[in-house]
Amino acid sequence: MEDQVDLLGVQLMHLVDMMDAKLDRIELNQEHLKEMINQRLIDIEKQEGTKSV
């Protein structure tokens, strides 16, 4: 019984580690998307600026 509890503990820790890694990737993707959106907004503002000149 103790072996099963130990195994469940190891499996649970592995699951938590996997979830943590996925959250890290999500955060990195979110930052990348923010940067892309900000750059696109800058590009649009530049285009609008050149149109009005």
mmCIF file of the N, C-alpha and C atoms, coordinates in Angstrom:
data_MODEL
# 
_entry.id   MODEL 
# 
loop_
_atom_site.group_PDB 
_atom_site.id 
_atom_site.type_symbol 
_atom_site.label_atom_id 
_atom_site.label_alt_id 
_atom_site.label_comp_id 
_atom_site.label_asym_id 
_atom_site.label_entity_id 
_atom_site.label_seq_id 
_atom_site.pdbx_PDB_ins_code 
_atom_site.Cartn_x 
_atom_site.Cartn_y 
_atom_site.Cartn_z 
_atom_site.occupancy 
_atom_site.B_iso_or_equiv 
_atom_site.pdbx_formal_charge 
_atom_site.auth_seq_id 
_atom_site.auth_comp_id 
_atom_site.auth_asym_id 
_atom_site.auth_atom_id 
_atom_site.pdbx_PDB_model_num 
ATOM 1   N N  . MET A 1 1  ? 0.833  -1.200 0.000   1.00 0.00 ? 1  MET A N  1 
ATOM 2   C CA . MET A 1 1  ? 0.000  0.000  0.000   1.00 0.00 ? 1  MET A CA 1 
ATOM 3   C C  . MET A 1 1  ? 0.871  1.255  0.000   1.00 0.00 ? 1  MET A C  1 
ATOM 4   N N  . GLU A 1 2  ? 1.942  1.207  0.790   1.00 0.00 ? 2  GLU A N  1 
ATOM 5   C CA . GLU A 1 2  ? 2.837  2.368  0.852   1.00 0.00 ? 2  GLU A CA 1 
ATOM 6   C C  . GLU A 1 2  ? 3.492  2.622  -0.500  1.00 0.00 ? 2  GLU A C  1 
ATOM 7   N N  . ASP A 1 3  ? 3.803  1.542  -1.223  1.00 0.00 ? 3  ASP A N  1 
ATOM 8   C CA . ASP A 1 3  ? 4.398  1.685  -2.558  1.00 0.00 ? 3  ASP A CA 1 
ATOM 9   C C  . ASP A 1 3  ? 3.437  2.385  -3.514  1.00 0.00 ? 3  ASP A C  1 
ATOM 10  N N  . GLN A 1 4  ? 2.148  2.052  -3.400  1.00 0.00 ? 4  GLN A N  1 
ATOM 11  C CA . GLN A 1 4  ? 1.147  2.688  -4.257  1.00 0.00 ? 4  GLN A CA 1 
ATOM 12  C C  . GLN A 1 4  ? 1.040  4.178  -3.950  1.00 0.00 ? 4  GLN A C  1 
ATOM 13  N N  . VAL A 1 5  ? 1.098  4.514  -2.670  1.00 0.00 ? 5  VAL A N  1 
ATOM 14  C CA . VAL A 1 5  ? 1.033  5.920  -2.267  1.00 0.00 ? 5  VAL A CA 1 
ATOM 15  C C  . VAL A 1 5  ? 2.256  6.664  -2.795  1.00 0.00 ? 5  VAL A C  1 
ATOM 16  N N  . ASP A 1 6  ? 3.425  6.040  -2.686  1.00 0.00 ? 6  ASP A N  1 
ATOM 17  C CA . ASP A 1 6  ? 4.648  6.653  -3.210  1.00 0.00 ? 6  ASP A CA 1 
ATOM 18  C C  . ASP A 1 6  ? 4.550  6.849  -4.720  1.00 0.00 ? 6  ASP A C  1 
ATOM 19  N N  . LEU A 1 7  ? 4.041  5.843  -5.414  1.00 0.00 ? 7  LEU A N  1 
ATOM 20  C CA . LEU A 1 7  ? 3.894  5.932  -6.864  1.00 0.00 ? 7  LEU A CA 1 
ATOM 21  C C  . LEU A 1 7  ? 2.923  7.049  -7.236  1.00 0.00 ? 7  LEU A C  1 
ATOM 22  N N  . LEU A 1 8  ? 1.814  7.136  -6.518  1.00 0.00 ? 8  LEU A N  1 
ATOM 23  C CA . LEU A 1 8  ? 0.851  8.207  -6.784  1.00 0.00 ? 8  LEU A CA 1 
ATOM 24  C C  . LEU A 1 8  ? 1.478  9.578  -6.540  1.00 0.00 ? 8  LEU A C  1 
ATOM 25  N N  . GLY A 1 9  ? 2.278  9.674  -5.503  1.00 0.00 ? 9  GLY A N  1 
ATOM 26  C CA . GLY A 1 9  ? 2.963  10.937 -5.212  1.00 0.00 ? 9  GLY A CA 1 
ATOM 27  C C  . GLY A 1 9  ? 3.909  11.330 -6.330  1.00 0.00 ? 9  GLY A C  1 
ATOM 28  N N  . VAL A 1 10 ? 4.657  10.358 -6.834  1.00 0.00 ? 10 VAL A N  1 
ATOM 29  C CA . VAL A 1 10 ? 5.589  10.621 -7.940  1.00 0.00 ? 10 VAL A CA 1 
ATOM 30  C C  . VAL A 1 10 ? 4.810  11.017 -9.194  1.00 0.00 ? 10 VAL A C  1 
ATOM 31  N N  . GLN A 1 11 ? 3.732  10.303 -9.470  1.00 0.00 ? 11 GLN A N  1 
ATOM 32  C CA . GLN A 1 11 ? 2.921  10.621 -10.645 1.00 0.00 ? 11 GLN A CA 1 
ATOM 33  C C  . GLN A 1 11 ? 2.304  12.010 -10.526 1.00 0.00 ? 11 GLN A C  1 
ATOM 34  N N  . LEU A 1 12 ? 1.855  12.348 -9.337  1.00 0.00 ? 12 LEU A N  1 
ATOM 35  C CA . LEU A 1 12 ? 1.260  13.666 -9.114  1.00 0.00 ? 12 LEU A CA 1 
ATOM 36  C C  . LEU A 1 12 ? 2.294  14.771 -9.309  1.00 0.00 ? 12 LEU A C  1 
ATOM 37  N N  . MET A 1 13 ? 3.489  14.564 -8.788  1.00 0.00 ? 13 MET A N  1 
ATOM 38  C CA . MET A 1 13 ? 4.551  15.562 -8.962  1.00 0.00 ? 13 MET A CA 1 
ATOM 39  C C  . MET A 1 13 ? 4.910  15.709 -10.444 1.00 0.00 ? 13 MET A C  1 
ATOM 40  N N  . HIS A 1 14 ? 4.937  14.600 -11.171 1.00 0.00 ? 14 HIS A N  1 
ATOM 41  C CA . HIS A 1 14 ? 5.218  14.644 -12.608 1.00 0.00 ? 14 HIS A CA 1 
ATOM 42  C C  . HIS A 1 14 ? 4.133  15.440 -13.332 1.00 0.00 ? 14 HIS A C  1 
ATOM 43  N N  . LEU A 1 15 ? 2.889  15.206 -12.959 1.00 0.00 ? 15 LEU A N  1 
ATOM 44  C CA . LEU A 1 15 ? 1.766  15.924 -13.560 1.00 0.00 ? 15 LEU A CA 1 
ATOM 45  C C  . LEU A 1 15 ? 1.864  17.421 -13.275 1.00 0.00 ? 15 LEU A C  1 
ATOM 46  N N  . VAL A 1 16 ? 2.203  17.765 -12.050 1.00 0.00 ? 16 VAL A N  1 
ATOM 47  C CA . VAL A 1 16 ? 2.358  19.173 -11.676 1.00 0.00 ? 16 VAL A CA 1 
ATOM 48  C C  . VAL A 1 16 ? 3.497  19.805 -12.477 1.00 0.00 ? 16 VAL A C  1 
ATOM 49  N N  . ASP A 1 17 ? 4.598  19.089 -12.627 1.00 0.00 ? 17 ASP A N  1 
ATOM 50  C CA . ASP A 1 17 ? 5.725  19.598 -13.423 1.00 0.00 ? 17 ASP A CA 1 
ATOM 51  C C  . ASP A 1 17 ? 5.318  19.825 -14.877 1.00 0.00 ? 17 ASP A C  1 
ATOM 52  N N  . MET A 1 18 ? 4.558  18.898 -15.434 1.00 0.00 ? 18 MET A N  1 
ATOM 53  C CA . MET A 1 18 ? 4.101  19.043 -16.817 1.00 0.00 ? 18 MET A CA 1 
ATOM 54  C C  . MET A 1 18 ? 3.183  20.248 -16.966 1.00 0.00 ? 18 MET A C  1 
ATOM 55  N N  . MET A 1 19 ? 2.277  20.426 -16.007 1.00 0.00 ? 19 MET A N  1 
ATOM 56  C CA . MET A 1 19 ? 1.368  21.570 -16.048 1.00 0.00 ? 19 MET A CA 1 
ATOM 57  C C  . MET A 1 19 ? 2.141  22.879 -15.911 1.00 0.00 ? 19 MET A C  1 
ATOM 58  N N  . ASP A 1 20 ? 3.139  22.888 -15.060 1.00 0.00 ? 20 ASP A N  1 
ATOM 59  C CA . ASP A 1 20 ? 3.965  24.074 -14.873 1.00 0.00 ? 20 ASP A CA 1 
ATOM 60  C C  . ASP A 1 20 ? 4.703  24.424 -16.165 1.00 0.00 ? 20 ASP A C  1 
ATOM 61  N N  . ALA A 1 21 ? 5.221  23.420 -16.844 1.00 0.00 ? 21 ALA A N  1 
ATOM 62  C CA . ALA A 1 21 ? 5.918  23.645 -18.114 1.00 0.00 ? 21 ALA A CA 1 
ATOM 63  C C  . ALA A 1 21 ? 4.956  24.191 -19.168 1.00 0.00 ? 21 ALA A C  1 
ATOM 64  N N  . LYS A 1 22 ? 3.743  23.668 -19.191 1.00 0.00 ? 22 LYS A N  1 
ATOM 65  C CA . LYS A 1 22 ? 2.750  24.168 -20.148 1.00 0.00 ? 22 LYS A CA 1 
ATOM 66  C C  . LYS A 1 22 ? 2.396  25.618 -19.844 1.00 0.00 ? 22 LYS A C  1 
ATOM 67  N N  . LEU A 1 23 ? 2.250  25.948 -18.572 1.00 0.00 ? 23 LEU A N  1 
ATOM 68  C CA . LEU A 1 23 ? 1.961  27.334 -18.203 1.00 0.00 ? 23 LEU A CA 1 
ATOM 69  C C  . LEU A 1 23 ? 3.102  28.261 -18.600 1.00 0.00 ? 23 LEU A C  1 
ATOM 70  N N  . ASP A 1 24 ? 4.329  27.802 -18.440 1.00 0.00 ? 24 ASP A N  1 
ATOM 71  C CA . ASP A 1 24 ? 5.482  28.602 -18.867 1.00 0.00 ? 24 ASP A CA 1 
ATOM 72  C C  . ASP A 1 24 ? 5.421  28.875 -20.364 1.00 0.00 ? 24 ASP A C  1 
ATOM 73  N N  . ARG A 1 25 ? 5.092  27.840 -21.145 1.00 0.00 ? 25 ARG A N  1 
ATOM 74  C CA . ARG A 1 25 ? 4.997  28.025 -22.599 1.00 0.00 ? 25 ARG A CA 1 
ATOM 75  C C  . ARG A 1 25 ? 3.863  28.978 -22.952 1.00 0.00 ? 25 ARG A C  1 
ATOM 76  N N  . ILE A 1 26 ? 2.750  28.872 -22.247 1.00 0.00 ? 26 ILE A N  1 
ATOM 77  C CA . ILE A 1 26 ? 1.624  29.777 -22.492 1.00 0.00 ? 26 ILE A CA 1 
ATOM 78  C C  . ILE A 1 26 ? 2.035  31.216 -22.209 1.00 0.00 ? 26 ILE A C  1 
ATOM 79  N N  . GLU A 1 27 ? 2.750  31.431 -21.109 1.00 0.00 ? 27 GLU A N  1 
ATOM 80  C CA . GLU A 1 27 ? 3.207  32.780 -20.772 1.00 0.00 ? 27 GLU A CA 1 
ATOM 81  C C  . GLU A 1 27 ? 4.165  33.317 -21.827 1.00 0.00 ? 27 GLU A C  1 
ATOM 82  N N  . LEU A 1 28 ? 5.074  32.472 -22.308 1.00 0.00 ? 28 LEU A N  1 
ATOM 83  C CA . LEU A 1 28 ? 6.001  32.899 -23.362 1.00 0.00 ? 28 LEU A CA 1 
ATOM 84  C C  . LEU A 1 28 ? 5.245  33.241 -24.645 1.00 0.00 ? 28 LEU A C  1 
ATOM 85  N N  . ASN A 1 29 ? 4.280  32.418 -25.005 1.00 0.00 ? 29 ASN A N  1 
ATOM 86  C CA . ASN A 1 29 ? 3.473  32.687 -26.200 1.00 0.00 ? 29 ASN A CA 1 
ATOM 87  C C  . ASN A 1 29 ? 2.693  33.987 -26.047 1.00 0.00 ? 29 ASN A C  1 
ATOM 88  N N  . GLN A 1 30 ? 2.162  34.213 -24.855 1.00 0.00 ? 30 GLN A N  1 
ATOM 89  C CA . GLN A 1 30 ? 1.404  35.431 -24.593 1.00 0.00 ? 30 GLN A CA 1 
ATOM 90  C C  . GLN A 1 30 ? 2.300  36.659 -24.751 1.00 0.00 ? 30 GLN A C  1 
ATOM 91  N N  . GLU A 1 31 ? 3.505  36.603 -24.205 1.00 0.00 ? 31 GLU A N  1 
ATOM 92  C CA . GLU A 1 31 ? 4.442  37.718 -24.342 1.00 0.00 ? 31 GLU A CA 1 
ATOM 93  C C  . GLU A 1 31 ? 4.796  37.945 -25.811 1.00 0.00 ? 31 GLU A C  1 
ATOM 94  N N  . HIS A 1 32 ? 5.018  36.858 -26.529 1.00 0.00 ? 32 HIS A N  1 
ATOM 95  C CA . HIS A 1 32 ? 5.352  36.975 -27.951 1.00 0.00 ? 32 HIS A CA 1 
ATOM 96  C C  . HIS A 1 32 ? 4.197  37.625 -28.718 1.00 0.00 ? 32 HIS A C  1 
ATOM 97  N N  . LEU A 1 33 ? 2.975  37.210 -28.431 1.00 0.00 ? 33 LEU A N  1 
ATOM 98  C CA . LEU A 1 33 ? 1.817  37.793 -29.103 1.00 0.00 ? 33 LEU A CA 1 
ATOM 99  C C  . LEU A 1 33 ? 1.667  39.272 -28.768 1.00 0.00 ? 33 LEU A C  1 
ATOM 100 N N  . LYS A 1 34 ? 1.909  39.643 -27.513 1.00 0.00 ? 34 LYS A N  1 
ATOM 101 C CA . LYS A 1 34 ? 1.852  41.057 -27.132 1.00 0.00 ? 34 LYS A CA 1 
ATOM 102 C C  . LYS A 1 34 ? 2.859  41.870 -27.929 1.00 0.00 ? 34 LYS A C  1 
ATOM 103 N N  . GLU A 1 35 ? 4.076  41.339 -28.058 1.00 0.00 ? 35 GLU A N  1 
ATOM 104 C CA . GLU A 1 35 ? 5.112  42.037 -28.820 1.00 0.00 ? 35 GLU A CA 1 
ATOM 105 C C  . GLU A 1 35 ? 4.710  42.172 -30.285 1.00 0.00 ? 35 GLU A C  1 
ATOM 106 N N  . MET A 1 36 ? 4.153  41.110 -30.856 1.00 0.00 ? 36 MET A N  1 
ATOM 107 C CA . MET A 1 36 ? 3.725  41.163 -32.257 1.00 0.00 ? 36 MET A CA 1 
ATOM 108 C C  . MET A 1 36 ? 2.613  42.190 -32.450 1.00 0.00 ? 36 MET A C  1 
ATOM 109 N N  . ILE A 1 37 ? 1.655  42.211 -31.538 1.00 0.00 ? 37 ILE A N  1 
ATOM 110 C CA . ILE A 1 37 ? 0.543  43.161 -31.628 1.00 0.00 ? 37 ILE A CA 1 
ATOM 111 C C  . ILE A 1 37 ? 1.056  44.586 -31.487 1.00 0.00 ? 37 ILE A C  1 
ATOM 112 N N  . ASN A 1 38 ? 1.930  44.816 -30.519 1.00 0.00 ? 38 ASN A N  1 
ATOM 113 C CA . ASN A 1 38 ? 2.484  46.158 -30.334 1.00 0.00 ? 38 ASN A CA 1 
ATOM 114 C C  . ASN A 1 38 ? 3.249  46.608 -31.567 1.00 0.00 ? 38 ASN A C  1 
ATOM 115 N N  . GLN A 1 39 ? 4.035  45.726 -32.158 1.00 0.00 ? 39 GLN A N  1 
ATOM 116 C CA . GLN A 1 39 ? 4.780  46.085 -33.369 1.00 0.00 ? 39 GLN A CA 1 
ATOM 117 C C  . GLN A 1 39 ? 3.830  46.386 -34.515 1.00 0.00 ? 39 GLN A C  1 
ATOM 118 N N  . ARG A 1 40 ? 2.774  45.599 -34.618 1.00 0.00 ? 40 ARG A N  1 
ATOM 119 C CA . ARG A 1 40 ? 1.783  45.836 -35.684 1.00 0.00 ? 40 ARG A CA 1 
ATOM 120 C C  . ARG A 1 40 ? 1.102  47.182 -35.481 1.00 0.00 ? 40 ARG A C  1 
ATOM 121 N N  . LEU A 1 41 ? 0.773  47.526 -34.243 1.00 0.00 ? 41 LEU A N  1 
ATOM 122 C CA . LEU A 1 41 ? 0.162  48.827 -33.969 1.00 0.00 ? 41 LEU A CA 1 
ATOM 123 C C  . LEU A 1 41 ? 1.110  49.959 -34.339 1.00 0.00 ? 41 LEU A C  1 
ATOM 124 N N  . ILE A 1 42 ? 2.393  49.789 -34.040 1.00 0.00 ? 42 ILE A N  1 
ATOM 125 C CA . ILE A 1 42 ? 3.392  50.794 -34.411 1.00 0.00 ? 42 ILE A CA 1 
ATOM 126 C C  . ILE A 1 42 ? 3.443  50.926 -35.931 1.00 0.00 ? 42 ILE A C  1 
ATOM 127 N N  . ASP A 1 43 ? 3.439  49.804 -36.632 1.00 0.00 ? 43 ASP A N  1 
ATOM 128 C CA . ASP A 1 43 ? 3.460  49.827 -38.099 1.00 0.00 ? 43 ASP A CA 1 
ATOM 129 C C  . ASP A 1 43 ? 2.232  50.545 -38.652 1.00 0.00 ? 43 ASP A C  1 
ATOM 130 N N  . ILE A 1 44 ? 1.076  50.275 -38.086 1.00 0.00 ? 44 ILE A N  1 
ATOM 131 C CA . ILE A 1 44 ? -0.166 50.913 -38.539 1.00 0.00 ? 44 ILE A CA 1 
ATOM 132 C C  . ILE A 1 44 ? -0.106 52.414 -38.286 1.00 0.00 ? 44 ILE A C  1 
ATOM 133 N N  . GLU A 1 45 ? 0.381  52.812 -37.108 1.00 0.00 ? 45 GLU A N  1 
ATOM 134 C CA . GLU A 1 45 ? 0.499  54.236 -36.802 1.00 0.00 ? 45 GLU A CA 1 
ATOM 135 C C  . GLU A 1 45 ? 1.441  54.927 -37.785 1.00 0.00 ? 45 GLU A C  1 
ATOM 136 N N  . LYS A 1 46 ? 2.533  54.266 -38.141 1.00 0.00 ? 46 LYS A N  1 
ATOM 137 C CA . LYS A 1 46 ? 3.471  54.834 -39.122 1.00 0.00 ? 46 LYS A CA 1 
ATOM 138 C C  . LYS A 1 46 ? 2.797  54.988 -40.477 1.00 0.00 ? 46 LYS A C  1 
ATOM 139 N N  . GLN A 1 47 ? 2.027  53.970 -40.882 1.00 0.00 ? 47 GLN A N  1 
ATOM 140 C CA . GLN A 1 47 ? 1.325  54.039 -42.167 1.00 0.00 ? 47 GLN A CA 1 
ATOM 141 C C  . GLN A 1 47 ? 0.311  55.176 -42.163 1.00 0.00 ? 47 GLN A C  1 
ATOM 142 N N  . GLU A 1 48 ? -0.411 55.312 -41.074 1.00 0.00 ? 48 GLU A N  1 
ATOM 143 C CA . GLU A 1 48 ? -1.398 56.387 -40.967 1.00 0.00 ? 48 GLU A CA 1 
ATOM 144 C C  . GLU A 1 48 ? -0.702 57.742 -41.004 1.00 0.00 ? 48 GLU A C  1 
ATOM 145 N N  . GLY A 1 49 ? 0.469  57.814 -40.377 1.00 0.00 ? 49 GLY A N  1 
ATOM 146 C CA . GLY A 1 49 ? 1.232  59.059 -40.366 1.00 0.00 ? 49 GLY A CA 1 
ATOM 147 C C  . GLY A 1 49 ? 1.711  59.443 -41.752 1.00 0.00 ? 49 GLY A C  1 
ATOM 148 N N  . THR A 1 50 ? 2.099  58.469 -42.549 1.00 0.00 ? 50 THR A N  1 
ATOM 149 C CA . THR A 1 50 ? 2.579  58.776 -43.901 1.00 0.00 ? 50 THR A CA 1 
ATOM 150 C C  . THR A 1 50 ? 1.425  59.114 -44.831 1.00 0.00 ? 50 THR A C  1 
ATOM 151 N N  . LYS A 1 51 ? 0.237  58.606 -44.559 1.00 0.00 ? 51 LYS A N  1 
ATOM 152 C CA . LYS A 1 51 ? -0.924 58.913 -45.397 1.00 0.00 ? 51 LYS A CA 1 
ATOM 153 C C  . LYS A 1 51 ? -1.362 60.362 -45.217 1.00 0.00 ? 51 LYS A C  1 
ATOM 154 N N  . SER A 1 52 ? -1.258 60.873 -43.993 1.00 0.00 ? 52 SER A N  1 
ATOM 155 C CA . SER A 1 52 ? -1.749 62.221 -43.720 1.00 0.00 ? 52 SER A CA 1 
ATOM 156 C C  . SER A 1 52 ? -0.745 63.295 -44.111 1.00 0.00 ? 52 SER A C  1 
ATOM 157 N N  . VAL A 1 53 ? 0.476  62.895 -44.455 1.00 0.00 ? 53 VAL A N  1 
ATOM 158 C CA . VAL A 1 53 ? 1.505  63.886 -44.816 1.00 0.00 ? 53 VAL A CA 1 
ATOM 159 C C  . VAL A 1 53 ? 1.353  64.331 -46.243 1.00 0.00 ? 53 VAL A C  1 
# 
